[in-house]
Amino acid sequence: RRVHGQGSVVINVCKVIVEAIRNWIARRRARKQAMRDADNTNNHPSYHSEVESSLDINLTEHLSLLDMAKTRFGGSFPCGTVEDVKSIFRVAPIFICLIPYWLVYFQMQSTYMIQGLHMKIDVLHAGDVPVDHDDRCEFTIPAAWLMVFNVLCLLIILPIMDRFVYPMLDRRGIHLSMLERIGIGMFFSFCSVLIAAVVEVQRHSNIDSMGFNIQYIDGTMYNASSLSVFWQVPQYSLIGISEVFTSVAGLEFAYSKAPRSLQGLVMGVFLAMSGFGALFGFLLLQILNVPQGWMGDRNEDYGNPNGYHWENYFLVLAGIQAADLILYILTAKSYRRKELIRQTCEIHVNVDANGRLR
């Protein structure tokens, strides 16, 4: 049998929201009008109570705004369709809390890499390099290669966690939920950007004491530090570890909590948060450069960290991630509490007077 398409999922969701708002406004207007009519006809308190009861479908039932789009409340959408849309708004606060995580995550492809380009990447020459040394030899460790440590952490740690660590914890009665794993990953990303700030301080200190190490990469000259680029290994590795927890558990959470009809949309919203994180990272850098002398005293390009105090930027990112982790913990607790209440209400609704499931 041929099945006709149901149209755009996004448009259908918008229709539910618009109708819910329209019905909610109409209901409030009808209630106010009825109360005004009651004031003009009968001022007895019991009469007012009867009017309010007739306008409220069930005074003991907690209704949300989106419930106004259901057919049983005067809308035109089935109960299941509205509940699917409500599930998006239930997981949205969790997704929003992931924006600062992605903000830190994408430093691996921007500030971390630029920081590495201004560190000693030639491992063939031992010892410190003098200020006027013109090192034109081929380097062996490109800064971008340090992202391999991120990939290695994923390839090594992820199967170990899935095959050994998680089953072992389950056998001991310790079950790490998806929300808890997301929080653990956020903590590792906080540690990563904090270590990046320490490395940047050490890099500047090395330049102040030893001078610049002139190195050429693809014909471009970099005034680098004599500090080895391998100092960046911990911050790249911690980002990889955080991805094992937050990114993987976040994808699992988004897929498992999305209704079947809206799985594509929910996954798209989850992935869109990473784009917002990258955008906010750029905007944050612009904002922090407004106070003169805080990020840097020289009017140089952002791509040259020697003229800026990138350690301040990394510390701000660490503070944002720490504050977001606290907010996430509170949001996750609220989500769990609401889910427990919702599931309890569903059980009561589906149980008849004899205690049997309907």
Order of alpha helices (4+ residues) and beta strands (2+ residues): alpha-alpha-alpha-alpha-alpha-beta-alpha-alpha-alpha-beta-beta-alpha-alpha-alpha-alpha
